[in-house]
């Protein structure tokens, strides 16, 4: 349980995702750098297939028990005593608190206002609404957005990855770290990626003290089993999702990546990045926000969760970090026994104090899958999922 290397489920295949293939003249480029007719036809077929695969959505209603609380980003909601609906749920702390002190969520959680000009909004609510739109624009689908798919692919290219390659939880975490470091809009935020399932408190504190960062998102890549999720970790995952500092889990089920935001009983609540939404021009002053938010939740049994994942936590300077480390230590200690390893560890000091390299400062290239020959009988390799 001390290795972060990916290993058991692939989320889709190169054929399904239209991964670029190297090789001979077929599917290559014609003289002069222009794509040949085979490339054009292939692109049209892939586009048509993606429209069929992702363009159809069957909307089903998710049912929740009124006798059990629903946990979302560390807050619990009781459906039997509260007038609660999904759109009233608070936004992710990782988004709502990207700019500490400016985008901090209220105690009641953020709300999705239908329009910036809606009557009755207080000046503070109007300011929050405008900040919300600024934050959403960072994820727009154009190359200039700091967290667009274009930008993430560009950052991955610097580590030997390209569009169509596989991104495991560890690689995805490092790319997010680089995206934050290179964005001027997130100067007060830093991302720390744990090493070998160990969070070094001194390194996190160093990010808070050493620069202008007022907050740190701690990302912990891990593997919770072999081919399937080891059920002994389910209770610990639940307890971590109950923490207010938890910002969710990057993971999914085999061959399908998801973002887990909470749970009820034995079911995870998730957002699906493959869900098709109308395109929005975020350069407009009052662009619509509906397509950037989930109208209804989905749930999935814990037993279907892929063991490869990355869990995140949000912390600020001062006592906030001490509180988070104490809470994590308590949860991990209660969940661990002599018969199993803890999900991860939190230790004092810095990585260099233990004679380890500062892996967070660099991202080693991972070997890309060999294009073309993919044996149907071969089992998926370790912890690969597509990060979009």
ChimeraX attribute file (.defattr): number of C-alpha atoms within 10 A of each C-alpha:
attribute: neighborCount
match mode: 1-to-1
recipient: residues
	/A:1	14
	/A:2	15
	/A:3	11
	/A:4	22
	/A:5	17
	/A:6	23
	/A:7	18
	/A:8	20
	/A:9	25
	/A:10	25
	/A:11	23
	/A:12	16
	/A:13	17
	/A:14	19
	/A:15	14
	/A:16	12
	/A:17	17
	/A:18	17
	/A:19	17
	/A:20	16
	/A:21	15
	/A:22	12
	/A:23	10
	/A:24	8
	/A:25	10
	/A:26	13
	/A:27	19
	/A:28	18
	/A:29	15
	/A:30	14
	/A:31	8
	/A:32	6
	/A:33	8
	/A:34	10
	/A:35	13
	/A:36	15
	/A:37	14
	/A:38	15
	/A:39	16
	/A:40	12
	/A:41	12
	/A:42	13
	/A:43	14
	/A:44	12
	/A:45	13
	/A:46	17
	/A:47	14
	/A:48	12
	/A:49	15
	/A:50	15
	/A:51	12
	/A:52	11
	/A:53	12
	/A:54	11
	/A:55	13
	/A:56	11
	/A:57	10
	/A:58	5
	/A:59	7
	/A:60	9
	/A:61	9
	/A:62	9
	/A:63	9
	/A:64	15
	/A:65	12
	/A:66	12
	/A:67	11
	/A:68	14
	/A:69	17
	/A:70	22
	/A:71	21
	/A:72	26
	/A:73	24
	/A:74	21
	/A:75	17
	/A:76	16
	/A:77	19
	/A:78	15
	/A:79	16
	/A:80	12
	/A:81	9
	/A:82	8
	/A:83	9
	/A:84	12
	/A:85	11
	/A:86	10
	/A:87	15
	/A:88	13
	/A:89	17
	/A:90	19
	/A:91	20
	/A:92	19
	/A:93	23
	/A:94	19
	/A:95	15
	/A:96	21
	/A:97	19
	/A:98	25
	/A:99	20
	/A:100	17
	/A:101	11
	/A:102	12
	/A:103	19
	/A:104	16
	/A:105	19
	/A:106	11
	/A:107	7
	/A:108	10
	/A:109	15
	/A:110	22
	/A:111	16
	/A:112	15
	/A:113	16
	/A:114	11
	/A:115	14
	/A:116	18
	/A:117	11
	/A:118	9
	/A:119	7
	/A:120	8
	/A:121	14
	/A:122	9
	/A:123	9
	/A:124	9
	/A:125	15
	/A:126	17
	/A:127	14
	/A:128	22
	/A:129	22
	/A:130	15
	/A:131	16
	/A:132	18
	/A:133	17
	/A:134	14
	/A:135	19
	/A:136	16
	/A:137	21
	/A:138	18
	/A:139	18
	/A:140	21
	/A:141	18
	/A:142	16
	/A:143	15
	/A:144	13
	/A:145	18
	/A:146	23
	/A:147	21
	/A:148	19
	/A:149	18
	/A:150	18
	/A:151	19
	/A:152	22
	/A:153	20
	/A:154	17
	/A:155	19
	/A:156	24
	/A:157	14
	/A:158	13
	/A:159	15
	/A:160	14
	/A:161	19
	/A:162	18
	/A:163	18
	/A:164	19
	/A:165	26
	/A:166	25
	/A:167	25
	/A:168	27
	/A:169	28
	/A:170	24
	/A:171	24
	/A:172	21
	/A:173	26
	/A:174	24
	/A:175	22
	/A:176	20
	/A:177	21
	/A:178	19
	/A:179	21
	/A:180	20
	/A:181	17
	/A:182	13
	/A:183	14
	/A:184	10
	/A:185	15
	/A:186	18
	/A:187	17
	/A:188	19
	/A:189	24
	/A:190	23
	/A:191	25
	/A:192	23
	/A:193	26
	/A:194	28
	/A:195	23
	/A:196	17
	/A:197	21
	/A:198	19
	/A:199	24
	/A:200	23
	/A:201	17
	/A:202	15
	/A:203	20
	/A:204	26
	/A:205	20
	/A:206	12
	/A:207	19
	/A:208	22
	/A:209	13
	/A:210	10
	/A:211	12
	/A:212	12
	/A:213	19
	/A:214	20
	/A:215	26
	/A:216	24
	/A:217	23
	/A:218	24
	/A:219	28
	/A:220	28
	/A:221	31
	/A:222	27
	/A:223	28
	/A:224	22
	/A:225	16
	/A:226	15
	/A:227	18
	/A:228	18
	/A:229	19
	/A:230	16
	/A:231	12
	/A:232	13
	/A:233	18
	/A:234	16
	/A:235	13
	/A:236	19
	/A:237	21
	/A:238	20
	/A:239	17
	/A:240	23
	/A:241	27
	/A:242	19
	/A:243	19
	/A:244	17
	/A:245	25
	/A:246	26
	/A:247	27
	/A:248	24
	/A:249	22
	/A:250	24
	/A:251	28
	/A:252	24
	/A:253	23
	/A:254	22
	/A:255	15
	/A:256	18
	/A:257	25
	/A:258	22
	/A:259	19
	/A:260	26
	/A:261	22
	/A:262	26
	/A:263	24
	/A:264	20
	/A:265	15
	/A:266	14
	/A:267	19
	/A:268	24
	/A:269	21
	/A:270	23
	/A:271	18
	/A:272	15
	/A:273	13
	/A:274	13
	/A:275	11
	/A:276	13
	/A:277	13
	/A:278	8
	/A:279	11
	/A:280	16
	/A:281	13
	/A:282	20
	/A:283	10
	/A:284	8
	/A:285	10
	/A:286	13
	/A:287	14
	/A:288	17
	/A:289	16
	/A:290	14
	/A:291	12
	/A:292	14
	/A:293	12
	/A:294	15
	/A:295	10
	/A:296	13
	/A:297	17
	/A:298	16
	/A:299	18
	/A:300	17
	/A:301	14
	/A:302	20
	/A:303	16
	/A:304	14
	/A:305	23
	/A:306	29
	/A:307	27
	/A:308	32
	/A:309	29
	/A:310	24
	/A:311	22
	/A:312	23
	/A:313	24
	/A:314	21
	/A:315	25
	/A:316	20
	/A:317	17
	/A:318	12
	/A:319	10
	/A:320	14
	/A:321	20
	/A:322	15
	/A:323	13
	/A:324	19
	/A:325	20
	/A:326	13
	/A:327	16
	/A:328	20
	/A:329	16
	/A:330	11
	/A:331	19
	/A:332	21
	/A:333	14
	/A:334	12
	/A:335	19
	/A:336	16
	/A:337	10
	/A:338	6
	/A:339	6
	/A:340	11
	/A:341	15
	/A:342	20
	/A:343	21
	/A:344	21
	/A:345	19
	/A:346	16
	/A:347	13
	/A:348	12
	/A:349	15
	/A:350	18
	/A:351	21
	/A:352	11
	/A:353	11
	/A:354	9
	/A:355	8
	/A:356	10
	/A:357	12
	/A:358	13
	/A:359	14
	/A:360	16
	/A:361	11
	/A:362	11
	/A:363	16
	/A:364	11
	/A:365	13
	/A:366	14
	/A:367	10
	/A:368	13
	/A:369	12
	/A:370	11
	/A:371	14
	/A:372	13
	/A:373	7
	/A:374	12
	/A:375	8
	/A:376	7
	/A:377	6
	/A:378	7
	/A:379	11
	/A:380	18
	/A:381	12
	/A:382	18
	/A:383	28
	/A:384	28
	/A:385	32
	/A:386	21
	/A:387	22
	/A:388	14
